[in-house]
Amino acid sequence: MIGFLRGTVASKLLKPQICLLTLDVNDIGYEILITASASGLLPTNGEPIQIFTHQVVREDQVLLFGFLQLAERELFRQIISVSGIGANMAMALLNTLNIQDLVKAIITGNTRLLSLTPGVGQKTAARLALELKTKLADGRSLQIPSPSISNIANELQADLETTLLALGYSPQEINQALSVIAGQVATKDLPDLEAWLKAAIVWLSR
């Protein structure tokens, strides 16, 4: 098992959800599948980079999946442990949502947010949340910040995210807005969905 590789970017072939990275490690080119979003974070000046890897052995091929963060690889491994979810779907989830947003969606059972990923339907999203909620409830297991926003009820938070997504905001923008507002405003000052929505739109439109 290869735990990580350190080398320089030799080439990358970008596809809609995934990128085929060729990493030059001591004059040997390793082909590694990373998310399309991660490909934009790769150095372009020839500086070395460390890629954490997970090896998948299939009947006709051996694949290396790569991650820029150790926590991202560990979350990938948790996701593919769920029945019916393979490596490609796990990579698509990680490409659609950053690690904090993905963990938060799983913990809160936000199947609507999880279903934004191509190929992930409501049933798959519900199974993912059901099987991993307890495992991921403590962010320390993945060495990432806790994703919960303490003074927003789970149901209210899910409705907020769904509404803001429909208005065209990205999951990353929404998570940042709600986190900032939750840290600055007392719960009593935002008693319902409409109040939270108004505050979020004001912050996002600043």
C-alpha positions in Angstrom: 0.0 0.0 0.0 1.3 3.4 -1.0 0.5 6.0 1.8 1.7 9.1 0.0 3.9 10.3 -2.9 6.0 13.4 -3.0 7.1 14.8 -6.4 6.4 17.4 -9.0 3.5 17.8 -11.4 4.4 16.3 -14.8 1.0 16.7 -16.4 -2.7 16.7 -15.6 -5.7 15.8 -17.7 -8.8 17.5 -16.4 -12.3 16.0 -16.8 -15.6 17.3 -15.4 -15.4 15.6 -11.9 -11.9 14.2 -11.8 -8.3 14.9 -12.9 -5.7 12.4 -14.0 -2.5 13.7 -12.5 0.9 12.4 -13.4 3.3 13.0 -10.6 7.1 12.8 -11.3 8.7 11.0 -8.3 12.4 10.5 -8.9 11.9 10.3 -12.7 9.0 7.8 -12.3 5.6 9.0 -13.4 2.7 7.9 -11.1 -0.8 8.3 -12.5 -3.1 9.5 -9.7 -6.8 10.4 -9.8 -7.6 13.6 -7.9 -10.7 15.7 -7.8 -11.1 18.4 -10.4 -11.3 21.0 -7.6 -8.0 19.8 -6.2 -6.3 20.1 -9.5 -6.7 23.9 -9.3 -4.6 23.9 -6.1 -1.6 22.2 -7.5 1.6 24.2 -7.8 2.5 25.4 -11.3 6.1 26.5 -10.7 7.7 23.1 -10.4 7.6 23.0 -6.6 7.3 19.5 -5.0 3.9 18.5 -3.6 2.9 15.6 -1.3 -0.2 13.6 -2.3 -1.8 11.2 0.1 -3.0 8.1 -1.7 -5.5 5.3 -1.6 -5.0 2.3 -3.8 -7.9 0.4 -5.3 -7.3 -3.0 -7.0 -9.8 -4.1 -9.6 -10.0 -7.1 -11.8 -8.5 -5.3 -14.8 -6.6 -2.4 -13.3 -4.9 -0.8 -10.2 -5.9 2.8 -9.4 -4.4 5.4 -7.2 -6.7 8.1 -5.8 -5.0 11.1 -4.4 -5.8 13.8 -1.8 -4.1 17.0 -0.8 -5.1 16.6 2.9 -4.8 13.5 5.1 -8.3 14.2 6.5 -9.7 14.2 3.0 -8.3 10.7 2.3 -9.7 9.4 5.6 -13.2 10.8 4.8 -12.9 9.2 1.3 -12.2 5.9 3.1 -15.2 6.3 5.4 -17.5 7.1 2.4 -16.5 4.0 0.4 -17.2 1.8 3.4 -20.9 2.6 2.9 -22.6 -0.1 0.9 -23.3 0.9 -2.7 -20.9 3.8 -2.8 -17.7 3.3 -4.8 -14.5 5.3 -5.3 -15.8 7.4 -8.2 -18.9 8.5 -6.3 -16.8 9.3 -3.3 -14.5 11.5 -5.4 -17.6 13.2 -6.9 -18.8 14.1 -3.4 -15.5 15.5 -2.5 -15.4 17.5 -5.7 -18.8 19.0 -5.1 -18.4 19.9 -1.5 -15.3 20.8 0.5 -14.5 18.5 3.5 -16.1 20.7 6.1 -19.4 21.1 4.2 -19.5 17.4 3.3 -19.0 16.3 6.9 -21.6 18.8 8.1 -24.1 17.6 5.5 -23.6 14.0 6.6 -23.9 14.8 10.3 -27.0 16.9 9.9 -28.6 14.5 7.4 -28.9 17.2 4.8 -29.7 14.9 1.9 -30.7 17.8 -0.3 -27.2 19.1 -0.2 -25.6 15.7 -0.6 -27.8 15.1 -3.7 -26.2 18.1 -5.5 -23.5 15.6 -6.4 -24.1 14.0 -9.9 -25.1 10.4 -9.4 -26.1 10.7 -5.8 -29.9 10.4 -5.3 -32.0 10.9 -2.2 -31.8 7.2 -1.2 -28.0 7.1 -1.5 -27.7 10.4 0.4 -29.9 9.1 3.2 -27.9 5.9 3.5 -24.6 7.8 3.6 -25.9 10.1 6.4 -27.4 7.1 8.3 -24.3 5.0 8.3 -21.7 7.8 8.8 -23.5 10.3 11.1 -22.2 8.7 14.3 -18.7 8.1 13.0 -18.2 11.6 11.9 -20.1 13.5 14.7 -16.7 14.1 16.4 -14.6 15.9 13.8 -11.4 15.0 15.8 -11.6 11.5 14.1 -10.6 13.2 10.9 -8.6 16.0 12.4 -10.8 18.7 11.0 -12.7 21.5 12.8 -16.2 20.6 14.1 -18.7 21.4 11.3 -21.7 22.2 13.5 -23.2 25.6 13.8 -24.4 25.4 17.4 -27.2 28.0 17.5 -28.9 26.9 14.3 -31.3 24.0 14.6 -30.5 21.2 12.1 -33.9 21.5 10.3 -33.6 25.2 10.1 -30.1 25.0 8.8 -31.1 22.5 6.1 -33.9 24.8 4.9 -31.6 27.8 4.9 -29.0 26.0 2.8 -31.6 24.7 0.4 -33.1 28.2 -0.1 -29.7 29.8 -0.6 -28.6 27.1 -3.0 -31.7 27.8 -5.1 -30.7 31.5 -5.1 -27.4 30.5 -6.7 -25.0 30.7 -3.8 -22.3 27.9 -3.5 -22.2 25.6 -0.5 -18.9 27.2 0.5 -20.4 30.7 0.5 -23.4 29.5 2.4 -21.3 27.7 5.1 -19.1 30.8 5.6 -22.1 33.2 5.8 -24.0 31.0 8.4 -20.8 30.5 10.5 -20.1 34.2 10.6 -23.6 35.2 11.4 -24.0 32.4 14.1 -20.9 33.8 15.8 -22.0 37.4 15.8 -25.8 37.4 16.4 -27.7 36.0 19.3 -30.3 33.3 18.6 -33.1 35.4 20.0 -32.4 38.1 17.3 -33.0 35.6 14.5 -36.1 33.7 15.6 -37.1 32.1 12.3 -36.1 31.1 8.7 -37.0 34.5 7.3 -34.8 36.3 9.7 -31.8 34.0 9.1 -32.4 34.2 5.3 -32.4 38.0 5.3 -29.2 38.1 7.4 -27.5 35.6 5.2 -28.4 37.5 2.0 -27.2 40.8 3.4 -23.9 39.2 4.4 -23.5 37.4 1.0 -24.3 40.6 -0.8 -21.8 42.8 1.0 
